[in-house]
Amino acid sequence: MSYYDIHMIVKDDCKEGYSVFVEASDENEAVQIMTDNHLYEDAEDLNNIDYVGEISEKEYKEAKGIQ
């Protein structure tokens, strides 16, 4: 398993983009997990995925607040 940062671009000027962090076997599965579990703020954001990048387990745990 690997860890992924899925970054969204938000078209609303009042909000910045955000990241969703998931554990998956590859980038496609990461996006599928995010979609299936509704780990996004707005369905429109699914059309605005900026990038899917692999991150380290340490970065993942820090982002999720896991000790």
Secondary structure, DSSP 8 states (H G I E B T S, - for coil): -EEEEEEE----TTS--EEEEEEESSHHHHHHHHHHTT-SS-GGGGGGEEEEEEE-HHHHHHHHT--
